[in-house]
Amino acid sequence: MGKKTNLELHGNTWRVTVSIPVSLREIIGKSHFKESLNTSDLDEAARLKHGVVGKYKKLIETYKKIKPQKTLQPLNSTITS
C-alpha cells in the first residue's frame, strides 16, 4: 500500500478517506468516511492512518452484515385466497 493511499491533504492537514461501497451509501448517507489526522507531516500521517482506516473498514463490514440482503415484499401481497 502506498504512503498516500487513503490520505488526502486538506489545507495543511492530512486526513484519512475511506470509500463507502455504493450499495451502502444510501444507508450510511455519504460516499466516504473522512477523519483528520491532525498533522501536516506526511510520514506521521502514513503511520497514523492504519488504525483509522481499520476502524472504518470494520464499520463497513458491520453495515454489510446488517444490510437487508433482498427487498421483502409486503405480507399481504404473498397471501392468496
PDB file of N, CA, C and O in Angstrom:
ATOM      1  N   MET A   1       0.850  -1.175   0.000  1.00  0.00           N
ATOM      2  CA  MET A   1       0.000   0.000   0.000  1.00  0.00           C
ATOM      3  C   MET A   1       0.894   1.234   0.000  1.00  0.00           C
ATOM      4  O   MET A   1       1.839   1.305   0.785  1.00  0.00           O
ATOM      5  N   GLY A   2       0.617   2.198  -0.856  1.00  0.00           N
ATOM      6  CA  GLY A   2       1.418   3.404  -0.952  1.00  0.00           C
ATOM      7  C   GLY A   2       1.234   4.317   0.242  1.00  0.00           C
ATOM      8  O   GLY A   2       0.238   4.244   0.962  1.00  0.00           O
ATOM      9  N   LYS A   3       2.212   5.172   0.432  1.00  0.00           N
ATOM     10  CA  LYS A   3       2.195   6.091   1.569  1.00  0.00           C
ATOM     11  C   LYS A   3       0.945   6.969   1.570  1.00  0.00           C
ATOM     12  O   LYS A   3       0.377   7.249   2.627  1.00  0.00           O
ATOM     13  N   LYS A   4       0.516   7.404   0.375  1.00  0.00           N
ATOM     14  CA  LYS A   4      -0.620   8.326   0.299  1.00  0.00           C
ATOM     15  C   LYS A   4      -1.968   7.635   0.115  1.00  0.00           C
ATOM     16  O   LYS A   4      -2.994   8.311   0.035  1.00  0.00           O
ATOM     17  N   THR A   5      -1.987   6.310   0.048  1.00  0.00           N
ATOM     18  CA  THR A   5      -3.254   5.600  -0.091  1.00  0.00           C
ATOM     19  C   THR A   5      -4.138   5.914   1.114  1.00  0.00           C
ATOM     20  O   THR A   5      -3.681   5.843   2.255  1.00  0.00           O
ATOM     21  N   ASN A   6      -5.380   6.254   0.870  1.00  0.00           N
ATOM     22  CA  ASN A   6      -6.363   6.630   1.891  1.00  0.00           C
ATOM     23  C   ASN A   6      -6.025   7.941   2.593  1.00  0.00           C
ATOM     24  O   ASN A   6      -6.595   8.234   3.644  1.00  0.00           O
ATOM     25  N   LEU A   7      -5.121   8.729   2.041  1.00  0.00           N
ATOM     26  CA  LEU A   7      -4.785  10.025   2.627  1.00  0.00           C
ATOM     27  C   LEU A   7      -5.132  11.142   1.653  1.00  0.00           C
ATOM     28  O   LEU A   7      -5.029  10.988   0.436  1.00  0.00           O
ATOM     29  N   GLU A   8      -5.541  12.262   2.219  1.00  0.00           N
ATOM     30  CA  GLU A   8      -5.901  13.433   1.428  1.00  0.00           C
ATOM     31  C   GLU A   8      -5.405  14.653   2.195  1.00  0.00           C
ATOM     32  O   GLU A   8      -5.627  14.764   3.400  1.00  0.00           O
ATOM     33  N   LEU A   9      -4.737  15.565   1.502  1.00  0.00           N
ATOM     34  CA  LEU A   9      -4.283  16.799   2.133  1.00  0.00           C
ATOM     35  C   LEU A   9      -5.421  17.808   2.082  1.00  0.00           C
ATOM     36  O   LEU A   9      -5.899  18.169   1.006  1.00  0.00           O
ATOM     37  N   HIS A  10      -5.843  18.252   3.244  1.00  0.00           N
ATOM     38  CA  HIS A  10      -6.952  19.200   3.364  1.00  0.00           C
ATOM     39  C   HIS A  10      -6.390  20.457   4.021  1.00  0.00           C
ATOM     40  O   HIS A  10      -6.192  20.501   5.236  1.00  0.00           O
ATOM     41  N   GLY A  11      -6.135  21.477   3.204  1.00  0.00           N
ATOM     42  CA  GLY A  11      -5.413  22.645   3.712  1.00  0.00           C
ATOM     43  C   GLY A  11      -3.978  22.223   4.002  1.00  0.00           C
ATOM     44  O   GLY A  11      -3.260  21.789   3.102  1.00  0.00           O
ATOM     45  N   ASN A  12      -3.560  22.351   5.266  1.00  0.00           N
ATOM     46  CA  ASN A  12      -2.216  21.918   5.680  1.00  0.00           C
ATOM     47  C   ASN A  12      -2.246  20.600   6.426  1.00  0.00           C
ATOM     48  O   ASN A  12      -1.204  20.131   6.882  1.00  0.00           O
ATOM     49  N   THR A  13      -3.401  19.998   6.560  1.00  0.00           N
ATOM     50  CA  THR A  13      -3.564  18.834   7.431  1.00  0.00           C
ATOM     51  C   THR A  13      -3.953  17.599   6.630  1.00  0.00           C
ATOM     52  O   THR A  13      -4.797  17.663   5.736  1.00  0.00           O
ATOM     53  N   TRP A  14      -3.327  16.480   6.961  1.00  0.00           N
ATOM     54  CA  TRP A  14      -3.662  15.205   6.315  1.00  0.00           C
ATOM     55  C   TRP A  14      -4.885  14.598   6.977  1.00  0.00           C
ATOM     56  O   TRP A  14      -5.057  14.670   8.193  1.00  0.00           O
ATOM     57  N   ARG A  15      -5.726  14.002   6.153  1.00  0.00           N
ATOM     58  CA  ARG A  15      -6.876  13.278   6.683  1.00  0.00           C
ATOM     59  C   ARG A  15      -7.019  11.947   5.961  1.00  0.00           C
ATOM     60  O   ARG A  15      -6.555  11.771   4.834  1.00  0.00           O
ATOM     61  N   VAL A  16      -7.673  11.020   6.644  1.00  0.00           N
ATOM     62  CA  VAL A  16      -7.959   9.699   6.084  1.00  0.00           C
ATOM     63  C   VAL A  16      -9.265   9.788   5.314  1.00  0.00           C
ATOM     64  O   VAL A  16     -10.208  10.446   5.753  1.00  0.00           O
ATOM     65  N   THR A  17      -9.320   9.125   4.168  1.00  0.00           N
ATOM     66  CA  THR A  17     -10.571   8.958   3.436  1.00  0.00           C
ATOM     67  C   THR A  17     -10.738   7.474   3.118  1.00  0.00           C
ATOM     68  O   THR A  17      -9.819   6.818   2.627  1.00  0.00           O
ATOM     69  N   VAL A  18     -11.922   6.969   3.408  1.00  0.00           N
ATOM     70  CA  VAL A  18     -12.247   5.571   3.111  1.00  0.00           C
ATOM     71  C   VAL A  18     -13.540   5.571   2.308  1.00  0.00           C
ATOM     72  O   VAL A  18     -14.566   6.074   2.766  1.00  0.00           O
ATOM     73  N   SER A  19     -13.484   5.010   1.119  1.00  0.00           N
ATOM     74  CA  SER A  19     -14.649   4.953   0.240  1.00  0.00           C
ATOM     75  C   SER A  19     -15.676   3.960   0.776  1.00  0.00           C
ATOM     76  O   SER A  19     -15.333   2.856   1.199  1.00  0.00           O
ATOM     77  N   ILE A  20     -16.932   4.370   0.750  1.00  0.00           N
ATOM     78  CA  ILE A  20     -18.037   3.513   1.177  1.00  0.00           C
ATOM     79  C   ILE A  20     -18.595   2.827  -0.070  1.00  0.00           C
ATOM     80  O   ILE A  20     -18.848   3.499  -1.070  1.00  0.00           O
ATOM     81  N   PRO A  21     -18.794   1.515  -0.036  1.00  0.00           N
ATOM     82  CA  PRO A  21     -19.348   0.818  -1.196  1.00  0.00           C
ATOM     83  C   PRO A  21     -20.683   1.437  -1.633  1.00  0.00           C
ATOM     84  O   PRO A  21     -21.486   1.859  -0.801  1.00  0.00           O
ATOM     85  N   VAL A  22     -20.899   1.481  -2.928  1.00  0.00           N
ATOM     86  CA  VAL A  22     -22.115   2.081  -3.490  1.00  0.00           C
ATOM     87  C   VAL A  22     -23.366   1.481  -2.856  1.00  0.00           C
ATOM     88  O   VAL A  22     -24.331   2.202  -2.598  1.00  0.00           O
ATOM     89  N   SER A  23     -23.364   0.188  -2.606  1.00  0.00           N
ATOM     90  CA  SER A  23     -24.545  -0.490  -2.053  1.00  0.00           C
ATOM     91  C   SER A  23     -24.887  -0.034  -0.638  1.00  0.00           C
ATOM     92  O   SER A  23     -25.997  -0.279  -0.166  1.00  0.00           O
ATOM     93  N   LEU A  24     -23.956   0.622   0.044  1.00  0.00           N
ATOM     94  CA  LEU A  24     -24.201   1.073   1.417  1.00  0.00           C
ATOM     95  C   LEU A  24     -24.352   2.583   1.536  1.00  0.00           C
ATOM     96  O   LEU A  24     -24.673   3.084   2.614  1.00  0.00           O
ATOM     97  N   ARG A  25     -24.133   3.303   0.474  1.00  0.00           N
ATOM     98  CA  ARG A  25     -24.130   4.767   0.553  1.00  0.00           C
ATOM     99  C   ARG A  25     -25.473   5.351   0.965  1.00  0.00           C
ATOM    100  O   ARG A  25     -25.518   6.330   1.710  1.00  0.00           O
ATOM    101  N   GLU A  26     -26.562   4.768   0.493  1.00  0.00           N
ATOM    102  CA  GLU A  26     -27.884   5.282   0.871  1.00  0.00           C
ATOM    103  C   GLU A  26     -28.135   5.055   2.358  1.00  0.00           C
ATOM    104  O   GLU A  26     -28.709   5.913   3.029  1.00  0.00           O
ATOM    105  N   ILE A  27     -27.716   3.921   2.867  1.00  0.00           N
ATOM    106  CA  ILE A  27     -27.912   3.593   4.280  1.00  0.00           C
ATOM    107  C   ILE A  27     -27.052   4.485   5.167  1.00  0.00           C
ATOM    108  O   ILE A  27     -27.531   5.009   6.172  1.00  0.00           O
ATOM    109  N   ILE A  28     -25.789   4.658   4.800  1.00  0.00           N
ATOM    110  CA  ILE A  28     -24.851   5.434   5.613  1.00  0.00           C
ATOM    111  C   ILE A  28     -25.035   6.931   5.386  1.00  0.00           C
ATOM    112  O   ILE A  28     -24.819   7.731   6.296  1.00  0.00           O
ATOM    113  N   GLY A  29     -25.431   7.307   4.181  1.00  0.00           N
ATOM    114  CA  GLY A  29     -25.719   8.708   3.911  1.00  0.00           C
ATOM    115  C   GLY A  29     -24.539   9.517   3.394  1.00  0.00           C
ATOM    116  O   GLY A  29     -24.596  10.746   3.373  1.00  0.00           O
ATOM    117  N   LYS A  30     -23.480   8.849   2.979  1.00  0.00           N
ATOM    118  CA  LYS A  30     -22.326   9.546   2.410  1.00  0.00           C
ATOM    119  C   LYS A  30     -21.543   8.587   1.541  1.00  0.00           C
ATOM    120  O   LYS A  30     -21.777   7.379   1.574  1.00  0.00           O
ATOM    121  N   SER A  31     -20.606   9.121   0.757  1.00  0.00           N
ATOM    122  CA  SER A  31     -19.810   8.282  -0.140  1.00  0.00           C
ATOM    123  C   SER A  31     -18.434   7.935   0.431  1.00  0.00           C
ATOM    124  O   SER A  31     -17.790   6.993  -0.029  1.00  0.00           O
ATOM    125  N   HIS A  32     -17.987   8.693   1.429  1.00  0.00           N
ATOM    126  CA  HIS A  32     -16.676   8.461   2.042  1.00  0.00           C
ATOM    127  C   HIS A  32     -16.732   8.776   3.534  1.00  0.00           C
ATOM    128  O   HIS A  32     -17.468   9.661   3.968  1.00  0.00           O
ATOM    129  N   PHE A  33     -15.950   8.045   4.303  1.00  0.00           N
ATOM    130  CA  PHE A  33     -15.661   8.445   5.672  1.00  0.00           C
ATOM    131  C   PHE A  33     -14.407   9.297   5.601  1.00  0.00           C
ATOM    132  O   PHE A  33     -13.472   8.957   4.876  1.00  0.00           O
ATOM    133  N   LYS A  34     -14.370  10.399   6.339  1.00  0.00           N
ATOM    134  CA  LYS A  34     -13.194  11.270   6.374  1.00  0.00           C
ATOM    135  C   LYS A  34     -12.913  11.632   7.824  1.00  0.00           C
ATOM    136  O   LYS A  34     -13.822  11.942   8.594  1.00  0.00           O
ATOM    137  N   GLU A  35     -11.627  11.586   8.181  1.00  0.00           N
ATOM    138  CA  GLU A  35     -11.232  11.940   9.546  1.00  0.00           C
ATOM    139  C   GLU A  35      -9.854  12.581   9.524  1.00  0.00           C
ATOM    140  O   GLU A  35      -8.917  12.049   8.928  1.00  0.00           O
ATOM    141  N   SER A  36      -9.745  13.722  10.176  1.00  0.00           N
ATOM    142  CA  SER A  36      -8.469  14.427  10.249  1.00  0.00           C
ATOM    143  C   SER A  36      -7.477  13.654  11.104  1.00  0.00           C
ATOM    144  O   SER A  36      -7.843  13.063  12.121  1.00  0.00           O
ATOM    145  N   LEU A  37      -6.228  13.664  10.682  1.00  0.00           N
ATOM    146  CA  LEU A  37      -5.148  13.064  11.466  1.00  0.00           C
ATOM    147  C   LEU A  37      -4.406  14.125  12.274  1.00  0.00           C
ATOM    148  O   LEU A  37      -3.470  13.805  13.007  1.00  0.00           O
ATOM    149  N   ASN A  38      -4.813  15.368  12.147  1.00  0.00           N
ATOM    150  CA  ASN A  38      -4.243  16.482  12.908  1.00  0.00           C
ATOM    151  C   ASN A  38      -2.729  16.579  12.783  1.00  0.00           C
ATOM    152  O   ASN A  38      -2.033  16.854  13.761  1.00  0.00           O
ATOM    153  N   THR A  39      -2.229  16.354  11.586  1.00  0.00           N
ATOM    154  CA  THR A  39      -0.801  16.514  11.328  1.00  0.00           C
ATOM    155  C   THR A  39      -0.589  17.019   9.909  1.00  0.00           C
ATOM    156  O   THR A  39      -1.353  16.703   8.997  1.00  0.00           O
ATOM    157  N   SER A  40       0.461  17.808   9.746  1.00  0.00           N
ATOM    158  CA  SER A  40       0.840  18.268   8.410  1.00  0.00           C
ATOM    159  C   SER A  40       1.997  17.442   7.856  1.00  0.00           C
ATOM    160  O   SER A  40       2.425  17.654   6.721  1.00  0.00           O
ATOM    161  N   ASP A  41       2.502  16.505   8.651  1.00  0.00           N
ATOM    162  CA  ASP A  41       3.643  15.673   8.266  1.00  0.00           C
ATOM    163  C   ASP A  41       3.167  14.383   7.591  1.00  0.00           C
ATOM    164  O   ASP A  41       2.456  13.586   8.203  1.00  0.00           O
ATOM    165  N   LEU A  42       3.554  14.182   6.344  1.00  0.00           N
ATOM    166  CA  LEU A  42       3.111  13.010   5.586  1.00  0.00           C
ATOM    167  C   LEU A  42       3.580  11.708   6.223  1.00  0.00           C
ATOM    168  O   LEU A  42       2.815  10.745   6.277  1.00  0.00           O
ATOM    169  N   ASP A  43       4.810  11.655   6.703  1.00  0.00           N
ATOM    170  CA  ASP A  43       5.313  10.423   7.325  1.00  0.00           C
ATOM    171  C   ASP A  43       4.502  10.059   8.566  1.00  0.00           C
ATOM    172  O   ASP A  43       4.177   8.891   8.781  1.00  0.00           O
ATOM    173  N   GLU A  44       4.178  11.058   9.377  1.00  0.00           N
ATOM    174  CA  GLU A  44       3.364  10.798  10.570  1.00  0.00           C
ATOM    175  C   GLU A  44       1.955  10.356  10.168  1.00  0.00           C
ATOM    176  O   GLU A  44       1.399   9.432  10.761  1.00  0.00           O
ATOM    177  N   ALA A  45       1.384  11.014   9.165  1.00  0.00           N
ATOM    178  CA  ALA A  45       0.046  10.646   8.686  1.00  0.00           C
ATOM    179  C   ALA A  45       0.033   9.209   8.180  1.00  0.00           C
ATOM    180  O   ALA A  45      -0.920   8.468   8.421  1.00  0.00           O
ATOM    181  N   ALA A  46       1.096   8.819   7.476  1.00  0.00           N
ATOM    182  CA  ALA A  46       1.184   7.452   6.948  1.00  0.00           C
ATOM    183  C   ALA A  46       1.224   6.428   8.078  1.00  0.00           C
ATOM    184  O   ALA A  46       0.721   5.316   7.920  1.00  0.00           O
ATOM    185  N   ARG A  47       1.813   6.790   9.212  1.00  0.00           N
ATOM    186  CA  ARG A  47       1.831   5.885  10.375  1.00  0.00           C
ATOM    187  C   ARG A  47       0.475   5.849  11.082  1.00  0.00           C
ATOM    188  O   ARG A  47       0.019   4.790  11.513  1.00  0.00           O
ATOM    189  N   LEU A  48      -0.159   7.005  11.197  1.00  0.00           N
ATOM    190  CA  LEU A  48      -1.409   7.114  11.950  1.00  0.00           C
ATOM    191  C   LEU A  48      -2.625   6.552  11.215  1.00  0.00           C
ATOM    192  O   LEU A  48      -3.604   6.151  11.845  1.00  0.00           O
ATOM    193  N   LYS A  49      -2.563   6.525   9.902  1.00  0.00           N
ATOM    194  CA  LYS A  49      -3.755   6.187   9.116  1.00  0.00           C
ATOM    195  C   LYS A  49      -4.255   4.767   9.334  1.00  0.00           C
ATOM    196  O   LYS A  49      -5.455   4.518   9.221  1.00  0.00           O
ATOM    197  N   HIS A  50      -3.364   3.830   9.645  1.00  0.00           N
ATOM    198  CA  HIS A  50      -3.749   2.419   9.683  1.00  0.00           C
ATOM    199  C   HIS A  50      -4.864   2.127  10.692  1.00  0.00           C
ATOM    200  O   HIS A  50      -5.793   1.381  10.382  1.00  0.00           O
ATOM    201  N   GLY A  51      -4.783   2.697  11.870  1.00  0.00           N
ATOM    202  CA  GLY A  51      -5.826   2.483  12.867  1.00  0.00           C
ATOM    203  C   GLY A  51      -7.159   3.074  12.444  1.00  0.00           C
ATOM    204  O   GLY A  51      -8.212   2.477  12.669  1.00  0.00           O
ATOM    205  N   VAL A  52      -7.110   4.244  11.833  1.00  0.00           N
ATOM    206  CA  VAL A  52      -8.339   4.921  11.404  1.00  0.00           C
ATOM    207  C   VAL A  52      -8.978   4.172  10.233  1.00  0.00           C
ATOM    208  O   VAL A  52     -10.190   3.959  10.217  1.00  0.00           O
ATOM    209  N   VAL A  53      -8.168   3.776   9.262  1.00  0.00           N
ATOM    210  CA  VAL A  53      -8.688   3.008   8.125  1.00  0.00           C
ATOM    211  C   VAL A  53      -9.303   1.707   8.626  1.00  0.00           C
ATOM    212  O   VAL A  53     -10.385   1.321   8.184  1.00  0.00           O
ATOM    213  N   GLY A  54      -8.619   1.031   9.546  1.00  0.00           N
ATOM    214  CA  GLY A  54      -9.137  -0.220  10.107  1.00  0.00           C
ATOM    215  C   GLY A  54     -10.482  -0.035  10.782  1.00  0.00           C
ATOM    216  O   GLY A  54     -11.378  -0.868  10.643  1.00  0.00           O
ATOM    217  N   LYS A  55     -10.619   1.065  11.516  1.00  0.00           N
ATOM    218  CA  LYS A  55     -11.883   1.368  12.203  1.00  0.00           C
ATOM    219  C   LYS A  55     -13.026   1.497  11.198  1.00  0.00           C
ATOM    220  O   LYS A  55     -14.106   0.945  11.409  1.00  0.00           O
ATOM    221  N   TYR A  56     -12.789   2.225  10.105  1.00  0.00           N
ATOM    222  CA  TYR A  56     -13.850   2.419   9.119  1.00  0.00           C
ATOM    223  C   TYR A  56     -14.118   1.164   8.298  1.00  0.00           C
ATOM    224  O   TYR A  56     -15.264   0.909   7.930  1.00  0.00           O
ATOM    225  N   LYS A  57     -13.093   0.380   8.004  1.00  0.00           N
ATOM    226  CA  LYS A  57     -13.301  -0.891   7.286  1.00  0.00           C
ATOM    227  C   LYS A  57     -14.157  -1.836   8.135  1.00  0.00           C
ATOM    228  O   LYS A  57     -15.031  -2.529   7.614  1.00  0.00           O
ATOM    229  N   LYS A  58     -13.901  -1.857   9.439  1.00  0.00           N
ATOM    230  CA  LYS A  58     -14.694  -2.693  10.348  1.00  0.00           C
ATOM    231  C   LYS A  58     -16.150  -2.210  10.381  1.00  0.00           C
ATOM    232  O   LYS A  58     -17.080  -3.017  10.386  1.00  0.00           O
ATOM    233  N   LEU A  59     -16.333  -0.901  10.404  1.00  0.00           N
ATOM    234  CA  LEU A  59     -17.683  -0.336  10.400  1.00  0.00           C
ATOM    235  C   LEU A  59     -18.421  -0.699   9.108  1.00  0.00           C
ATOM    236  O   LEU A  59     -19.607  -1.027   9.144  1.00  0.00           O
ATOM    237  N   ILE A  60     -17.733  -0.643   7.981  1.00  0.00           N
ATOM    238  CA  ILE A  60     -18.338  -1.030   6.700  1.00  0.00           C
ATOM    239  C   ILE A  60     -18.749  -2.495   6.731  1.00  0.00           C
ATOM    240  O   ILE A  60     -19.834  -2.840   6.263  1.00  0.00           O
ATOM    241  N   GLU A  61     -17.905  -3.356   7.273  1.00  0.00           N
ATOM    242  CA  GLU A  61     -18.245  -4.783   7.377  1.00  0.00           C
ATOM    243  C   GLU A  61     -19.473  -4.987   8.260  1.00  0.00           C
ATOM    244  O   GLU A  61     -20.309  -5.844   7.970  1.00  0.00           O
ATOM    245  N   THR A  62     -19.587  -4.213   9.326  1.00  0.00           N
ATOM    246  CA  THR A  62     -20.767  -4.297  10.197  1.00  0.00           C
ATOM    247  C   THR A  62     -22.023  -3.905   9.422  1.00  0.00           C
ATOM    248  O   THR A  62     -23.045  -4.583   9.518  1.00  0.00           O
ATOM    249  N   TYR A  63     -21.954  -2.828   8.666  1.00  0.00           N
ATOM    250  CA  TYR A  63     -23.105  -2.409   7.853  1.00  0.00           C
ATOM    251  C   TYR A  63     -23.473  -3.468   6.822  1.00  0.00           C
ATOM    252  O   TYR A  63     -24.656  -3.689   6.561  1.00  0.00           O
ATOM    253  N   LYS A  64     -22.483  -4.123   6.236  1.00  0.00           N
ATOM    254  CA  LYS A  64     -22.769  -5.176   5.254  1.00  0.00           C
ATOM    255  C   LYS A  64     -23.541  -6.322   5.889  1.00  0.00           C
ATOM    256  O   LYS A  64     -24.399  -6.921   5.240  1.00  0.00           O
ATOM    257  N   LYS A  65     -23.251  -6.637   7.148  1.00  0.00           N
ATOM    258  CA  LYS A  65     -23.928  -7.742   7.832  1.00  0.00           C
ATOM    259  C   LYS A  65     -25.367  -7.409   8.177  1.00  0.00           C
ATOM    260  O   LYS A  65     -26.231  -8.286   8.150  1.00  0.00           O
ATOM    261  N   ILE A  66     -25.637  -6.141   8.503  1.00  0.00           N
ATOM    262  CA  ILE A  66     -26.999  -5.781   8.916  1.00  0.00           C
ATOM    263  C   ILE A  66     -27.857  -5.290   7.755  1.00  0.00           C
ATOM    264  O   ILE A  66     -29.077  -5.190   7.890  1.00  0.00           O
ATOM    265  N   LYS A  67     -27.238  -4.984   6.619  1.00  0.00           N
ATOM    266  CA  LYS A  67     -27.986  -4.520   5.449  1.00  0.00           C
ATOM    267  C   LYS A  67     -28.885  -5.644   4.952  1.00  0.00           C
ATOM    268  O   LYS A  67     -28.429  -6.775   4.784  1.00  0.00           O
ATOM    269  N   PRO A  68     -30.165  -5.340   4.713  1.00  0.00           N
ATOM    270  CA  PRO A  68     -31.046  -6.377   4.165  1.00  0.00           C
ATOM    271  C   PRO A  68     -30.492  -6.904   2.845  1.00  0.00           C
ATOM    272  O   PRO A  68     -30.114  -6.123   1.971  1.00  0.00           O
ATOM    273  N   GLN A  69     -30.445  -8.201   2.703  1.00  0.00           N
ATOM    274  CA  GLN A  69     -29.877  -8.814   1.503  1.00  0.00           C
ATOM    275  C   GLN A  69     -30.829  -8.749   0.315  1.00  0.00           C
ATOM    276  O   GLN A  69     -30.383  -8.755  -0.833  1.00  0.00           O
ATOM    277  N   LYS A  70     -32.123  -8.686   0.572  1.00  0.00           N
ATOM    278  CA  LYS A  70     -33.080  -8.531  -0.520  1.00  0.00           C
ATOM    279  C   LYS A  70     -34.285  -7.772   0.003  1.00  0.00           C
ATOM    280  O   LYS A  70     -34.538  -7.741   1.207  1.00  0.00           O
ATOM    281  N   THR A  71     -35.011  -7.172  -0.892  1.00  0.00           N
ATOM    282  CA  THR A  71     -36.188  -6.416  -0.519  1.00  0.00           C
ATOM    283  C   THR A  71     -37.322  -7.379  -0.189  1.00  0.00           C
ATOM    284  O   THR A  71     -37.634  -8.286  -0.961  1.00  0.00           O
ATOM    285  N   LEU A  72     -37.923  -7.165   0.959  1.00  0.00           N
ATOM    286  CA  LEU A  72     -39.040  -8.014   1.370  1.00  0.00           C
ATOM    287  C   LEU A  72     -40.327  -7.485   0.762  1.00  0.00           C
ATOM    288  O   LEU A  72     -40.536  -6.273   0.693  1.00  0.00           O
ATOM    289  N   GLN A  73     -41.186  -8.387   0.324  1.00  0.00           N
ATOM    290  CA  GLN A  73     -42.487  -7.993  -0.198  1.00  0.00           C
ATOM    291  C   GLN A  73     -43.450  -7.878   0.978  1.00  0.00           C
ATOM    292  O   GLN A  73     -43.313  -8.599   1.967  1.00  0.00           O
ATOM    293  N   PRO A  74     -44.416  -6.984   0.877  1.00  0.00           N
ATOM    294  CA  PRO A  74     -45.420  -6.893   1.935  1.00  0.00           C
ATOM    295  C   PRO A  74     -46.118  -8.239   2.112  1.00  0.00           C
ATOM    296  O   PRO A  74     -46.367  -8.947   1.136  1.00  0.00           O
ATOM    297  N   LEU A  75     -46.429  -8.584   3.338  1.00  0.00           N
ATOM    298  CA  LEU A  75     -47.036  -9.871   3.658  1.00  0.00           C
ATOM    299  C   LEU A  75     -48.338 -10.089   2.896  1.00  0.00           C
ATOM    300  O   LEU A  75     -48.578 -11.187   2.393  1.00  0.00           O
ATOM    301  N   ASN A  76     -49.183  -9.063   2.800  1.00  0.00           N
ATOM    302  CA  ASN A  76     -50.484  -9.241   2.153  1.00  0.00           C
ATOM    303  C   ASN A  76     -50.370  -9.529   0.655  1.00  0.00           C
ATOM    304  O   ASN A  76     -51.314 -10.061   0.072  1.00  0.00           O
ATOM    305  N   SER A  77     -49.263  -9.201   0.023  1.00  0.00           N
ATOM    306  CA  SER A  77     -49.125  -9.487  -1.410  1.00  0.00           C
ATOM    307  C   SER A  77     -48.719 -10.932  -1.668  1.00  0.00           C
ATOM    308  O   SER A  77     -48.794 -11.398  -2.805  1.00  0.00           O
ATOM    309  N   THR A  78     -48.291 -11.646  -0.634  1.00  0.00           N
ATOM    310  CA  THR A  78     -47.883 -13.040  -0.816  1.00  0.00           C
ATOM    311  C   THR A  78     -48.972 -14.023  -0.414  1.00  0.00           C
ATOM    312  O   THR A  78     -48.839 -15.225  -0.642  1.00  0.00           O
ATOM    313  N   ILE A  79     -50.042 -13.523   0.180  1.00  0.00           N
ATOM    314  CA  ILE A  79     -51.136 -14.398   0.609  1.00  0.00           C
ATOM    315  C   ILE A  79     -52.143 -14.519  -0.532  1.00  0.00           C
ATOM    316  O   ILE A  79     -52.588 -13.514  -1.086  1.00  0.00           O
ATOM    317  N   THR A  80     -52.491 -15.736  -0.873  1.00  0.00           N
ATOM    318  CA  THR A  80     -53.512 -15.960  -1.906  1.00  0.00           C
ATOM    319  C   THR A  80     -54.715 -16.626  -1.254  1.00  0.00           C
ATOM    320  O   THR A  80     -54.572 -17.408  -0.314  1.00  0.00           O
ATOM    321  N   SER A  81     -55.904 -16.308  -1.764  1.00  0.00           N
ATOM    322  CA  SER A  81     -57.104 -16.910  -1.172  1.00  0.00           C
ATOM    323  C   SER A  81     -57.596 -18.079  -1.963  1.00  0.00           C
ATOM    324  O   SER A  81     -58.597 -18.695  -1.597  1.00  0.00           O
TER     325      SER A  81
END
